[in-house]
Amino acid sequence: QLQLVESGGGVVQPGGSLRLSCTASGFTLNRYVIGWFRQIPGQDREGLGYSSSSGDDTTLAHSVKGRFAISRDNAKNTVYLQMNSLRPEDTAMYSCAAGNHPLISAWAYENWGQGTQVTVSS
């Protein structure tokens, strides 16, 4: 099974920035759609966006469009989630996932990382 590891989470003040990384081991990512998701305790997982396998199609949810960006570095086997202008409501566990279809729904993905916590607080 494809293994994914997220990193880059932490505590940041409102208005700050973080860059999360999603790195694959055992397999390469160049043939996979990579999605980013977040989940607040007690709530359903929210899809943030995805990067197509070629990297030429990046779709973001309206809730983060203009603040977040997804990029891919196949040479490093890594997909990034750049997070700017962070707000307290962005606090969540952030996870990446690999799939075969360019969809924002979590149901389209089967291979998941363990997640990295992002906390936005003053």
Backbone bond lengths (Angstrom), bond angles and torsions (degrees), N, CA, C in turn:
res aa  C-N    CA-C-N  psi(-1)  N-CA   C-N-CA  omega(-1)  CA-C   N-CA-C  phi
1 Q - - - 1.441 - - 1.531 110.04 -
2 L 1.309 115.69 140.27 1.460 121.50 176.99 1.522 109.37 -62.27
3 Q 1.328 116.35 131.88 1.455 121.79 179.24 1.520 109.90 -109.98
4 L 1.317 115.38 132.05 1.453 122.67 -179.79 1.519 109.38 -123.05
5 V 1.322 116.30 140.09 1.453 122.36 179.01 1.513 108.82 -129.69
6 E 1.333 116.04 124.77 1.454 121.90 176.30 1.524 109.69 -94.59
7 S 1.314 115.78 149.00 1.454 121.48 175.84 1.517 109.16 -152.23
8 G 1.320 116.24 166.57 1.450 121.63 176.37 1.510 115.08 105.27
9 G 1.319 117.99 -4.12 1.445 120.41 178.79 1.511 112.07 -72.44
10 G 1.316 115.24 169.87 1.447 120.90 -179.86 1.507 111.02 165.23
11 V 1.315 115.55 -163.43 1.454 123.22 179.63 1.519 108.86 -105.35
12 V 1.313 116.30 130.99 1.455 121.51 -177.98 1.525 108.92 -141.39
13 Q 1.316 116.66 149.32 1.455 121.28 177.35 1.525 111.14 -76.64
14 P 1.321 117.44 154.33 1.463 119.45 175.12 1.523 111.51 -53.31
15 G 1.316 115.90 137.62 1.449 121.76 -176.52 1.511 114.12 90.08
16 G 1.312 117.48 -10.08 1.448 121.47 -179.61 1.508 112.91 -81.32
17 S 1.333 115.42 -177.25 1.456 121.94 -176.07 1.522 110.70 -133.53
18 L 1.317 114.81 152.15 1.448 123.18 172.16 1.519 108.63 -143.64
19 R 1.312 115.88 151.48 1.451 121.13 172.12 1.514 108.85 -120.80
20 L 1.311 115.66 117.68 1.446 121.78 177.97 1.517 110.05 -93.57
21 S 1.318 115.59 146.07 1.455 121.69 179.16 1.515 109.93 -118.10
22 C 1.307 115.64 143.78 1.457 123.30 174.31 1.514 106.99 -125.49
23 T 1.317 116.52 108.92 1.452 122.11 -174.23 1.520 110.28 -115.78
24 A 1.310 115.91 134.87 1.457 121.87 -179.44 1.520 110.86 -94.99
25 S 1.310 115.43 147.79 1.457 122.13 172.07 1.517 108.43 -130.61
26 G 1.318 115.47 142.08 1.444 120.09 -179.53 1.516 114.06 88.32
27 F 1.309 116.87 -28.72 1.453 122.63 179.44 1.522 109.04 -139.88
28 T 1.317 115.97 161.52 1.451 121.32 174.56 1.526 109.61 -96.34
29 L 1.321 116.04 157.04 1.453 121.81 -174.93 1.514 114.22 -97.32
30 N 1.307 118.34 -5.13 1.454 119.97 -171.50 1.516 114.00 -67.21
31 R 1.320 117.65 -15.14 1.459 121.42 178.64 1.525 112.51 -103.92
32 Y 1.315 118.08 5.56 1.450 121.38 -173.93 1.514 112.09 -118.04
33 V 1.318 115.05 145.93 1.458 121.58 164.33 1.522 107.54 -78.23
34 I 1.324 117.04 131.93 1.453 122.03 179.55 1.526 108.73 -114.48
35 G 1.314 115.30 122.72 1.451 121.05 178.31 1.515 111.82 -108.97
36 W 1.316 115.60 152.00 1.464 122.87 173.95 1.518 108.89 -114.64
37 F 1.333 115.15 138.67 1.456 122.17 -177.13 1.515 109.16 -139.74
38 R 1.306 115.71 162.51 1.456 120.42 173.46 1.521 109.29 -143.20
39 Q 1.322 114.82 155.22 1.450 120.12 -178.30 1.520 110.01 -143.93
40 I 1.313 114.67 128.69 1.454 122.47 173.42 1.526 107.45 -97.41
41 P 1.335 117.97 138.14 1.465 119.25 -179.93 1.521 112.36 -51.79
42 G 1.323 115.75 132.18 1.447 121.48 -179.25 1.510 115.19 85.85
43 Q 1.329 117.53 -1.69 1.449 121.63 -179.59 1.524 110.51 -121.92
44 D 1.309 115.32 161.75 1.454 120.53 176.73 1.520 110.36 -72.44
45 R 1.309 115.31 155.87 1.448 121.18 177.35 1.522 110.23 -66.15
46 E 1.318 116.21 136.72 1.451 123.08 -177.91 1.522 109.83 -109.21
47 G 1.317 116.49 127.87 1.444 120.89 175.88 1.517 111.14 -78.95
48 L 1.318 117.05 130.64 1.457 122.50 -179.17 1.520 112.94 -99.50
49 G 1.313 116.84 -32.12 1.441 120.07 -178.83 1.509 110.94 159.86
50 Y 1.314 115.64 -177.71 1.453 120.42 179.99 1.521 110.65 -151.25
51 S 1.308 114.21 161.39 1.451 123.45 171.76 1.520 108.02 -118.20
52 S 1.320 116.64 129.08 1.453 120.10 177.34 1.521 110.22 -67.19
53 S 1.320 115.66 164.68 1.464 119.50 -177.68 1.517 112.34 -61.89
54 S 1.329 116.62 -32.80 1.461 120.63 178.27 1.524 112.59 -81.51
55 G 1.311 117.01 -16.25 1.448 121.46 -178.36 1.510 114.70 82.61
56 D 1.331 118.25 -0.20 1.456 120.98 -177.59 1.522 112.81 -91.11
57 D 1.306 118.19 -1.56 1.454 122.74 179.90 1.523 108.65 -130.97
58 T 1.309 115.73 109.79 1.456 121.95 177.64 1.513 108.67 -122.97
59 T 1.304 116.21 122.53 1.451 122.34 -179.13 1.520 109.44 -119.40
60 L 1.316 115.92 134.69 1.456 122.25 -179.56 1.521 110.26 -122.48
61 A 1.311 115.30 147.01 1.453 120.47 174.28 1.526 109.81 -68.68
62 H 1.327 115.89 150.97 1.456 119.95 -179.58 1.521 112.90 -59.36
63 S 1.329 116.47 -30.41 1.445 119.98 -177.15 1.524 113.19 -63.94
64 V 1.335 117.25 -23.28 1.459 120.40 -177.52 1.518 112.90 -123.89
65 K 1.316 118.04 -2.53 1.455 120.80 179.95 1.526 109.89 -61.35
66 G 1.322 115.29 133.14 1.451 121.12 -176.97 1.509 113.76 93.90
67 R 1.320 117.83 -18.31 1.457 122.37 177.81 1.525 112.44 -113.59
68 F 1.316 117.09 -35.93 1.458 122.20 -178.93 1.520 110.01 -107.44
69 A 1.317 115.94 157.69 1.452 122.07 175.59 1.515 109.37 -148.03
70 I 1.315 115.80 145.23 1.455 122.26 178.83 1.518 108.50 -114.26
71 S 1.310 116.33 133.94 1.451 121.39 177.42 1.523 109.42 -138.53
72 R 1.310 114.97 164.89 1.461 120.79 -174.26 1.519 110.02 -133.53
73 D 1.317 116.02 138.89 1.454 122.76 173.52 1.523 106.66 -129.30
74 N 1.316 115.87 93.07 1.457 120.05 -176.36 1.525 112.23 -65.60
75 A 1.326 117.20 -28.82 1.456 119.96 178.42 1.520 111.43 -63.12
76 K 1.323 116.80 -31.81 1.456 122.08 177.83 1.514 112.41 -97.52
77 N 1.334 116.47 1.66 1.458 121.53 -179.72 1.526 110.88 56.70
78 T 1.327 115.72 41.77 1.447 121.52 -170.97 1.528 111.12 -138.27
79 V 1.316 115.40 141.61 1.457 123.29 170.38 1.523 107.87 -118.41
80 Y 1.325 116.27 137.67 1.450 122.12 -175.24 1.521 111.44 -111.13
81 L 1.311 114.59 149.83 1.451 122.35 169.06 1.523 107.22 -121.71
82 Q 1.320 116.30 105.42 1.454 121.74 176.74 1.516 108.58 -86.22
83 M 1.317 116.64 125.89 1.452 122.82 -175.00 1.523 108.51 -120.66
84 N 1.321 116.44 116.23 1.456 122.85 179.86 1.520 110.25 -119.19
85 S 1.322 115.37 162.13 1.463 121.98 177.71 1.521 111.24 50.05
86 L 1.302 115.80 49.66 1.459 120.83 -174.45 1.526 111.52 -67.16
87 R 1.310 114.33 144.77 1.453 123.08 -179.17 1.524 109.73 -120.69
88 P 1.330 117.58 157.48 1.464 118.99 177.99 1.524 113.00 -55.37
89 E 1.317 118.37 -34.37 1.452 120.90 179.65 1.519 113.09 -70.65
90 D 1.333 118.06 -6.96 1.453 121.42 173.55 1.529 112.22 -80.77
91 T 1.313 117.56 -7.95 1.453 121.49 179.49 1.522 110.08 -60.55
92 A 1.323 116.71 123.40 1.457 121.22 -176.33 1.522 109.30 -176.44
93 M 1.320 115.10 172.06 1.447 121.71 168.38 1.523 107.79 -89.00
94 Y 1.315 116.23 123.52 1.460 121.74 -177.16 1.519 109.64 -103.95
95 S 1.332 115.79 132.07 1.449 121.86 -177.82 1.516 110.18 -131.94
96 C 1.312 115.62 151.17 1.449 120.89 171.16 1.515 109.11 -112.70
97 A 1.317 115.53 160.16 1.452 121.05 -178.26 1.519 109.46 -150.59
98 A 1.313 115.78 152.50 1.460 122.68 179.09 1.519 109.92 -111.92
99 G 1.321 115.71 139.23 1.446 121.67 178.67 1.507 111.19 -149.72
100 N 1.314 115.14 -173.38 1.458 121.43 -176.41 1.518 113.64 -116.09
101 H 1.328 117.21 1.18 1.452 121.00 -179.43 1.512 110.12 -132.67
102 P 1.325 117.38 140.61 1.471 121.17 -179.81 1.526 111.58 -78.44
103 L 1.319 115.28 80.74 1.451 122.30 -178.99 1.513 109.42 -130.99
104 I 1.316 115.59 150.29 1.449 120.35 -179.55 1.528 111.89 -90.63
105 S 1.313 117.34 -12.16 1.457 121.64 -178.82 1.519 111.11 -74.53
106 A 1.326 116.43 139.07 1.456 121.34 177.86 1.519 112.45 -63.54
107 W 1.328 116.81 -24.16 1.461 120.45 -179.56 1.518 112.63 -66.03
108 A 1.313 118.25 -17.09 1.454 121.87 -179.09 1.521 112.90 -83.93
109 Y 1.311 118.25 -3.43 1.457 122.18 -174.36 1.519 110.98 -119.91
110 E 1.318 115.88 143.46 1.458 121.54 -178.77 1.519 113.21 -121.19
111 N 1.312 118.08 -22.92 1.461 122.17 -177.85 1.518 109.30 -107.25
112 W 1.327 115.78 117.05 1.461 122.26 -172.51 1.515 112.30 -123.90
113 G 1.326 115.31 146.10 1.443 120.34 169.12 1.515 110.99 -82.79
114 Q 1.321 116.39 176.85 1.457 121.78 -178.17 1.521 113.19 -82.21
115 G 1.308 117.62 -18.40 1.443 121.51 177.43 1.517 112.93 98.27
116 T 1.320 115.28 156.87 1.457 122.57 174.76 1.522 108.48 -135.36
117 Q 1.314 116.13 134.49 1.456 121.32 -173.78 1.522 110.80 -81.47
118 V 1.321 115.39 133.98 1.459 122.86 173.82 1.519 107.60 -120.60
119 T 1.316 116.27 124.85 1.453 122.02 179.05 1.519 108.85 -124.32
120 V 1.315 116.17 122.99 1.461 122.54 179.60 1.518 107.15 -111.17
121 S 1.308 116.33 111.71 1.454 120.79 -174.61 1.517 109.93 -154.66
122 S 1.322 115.07 147.32 1.456 121.05 174.94 1.512 111.71 -92.27
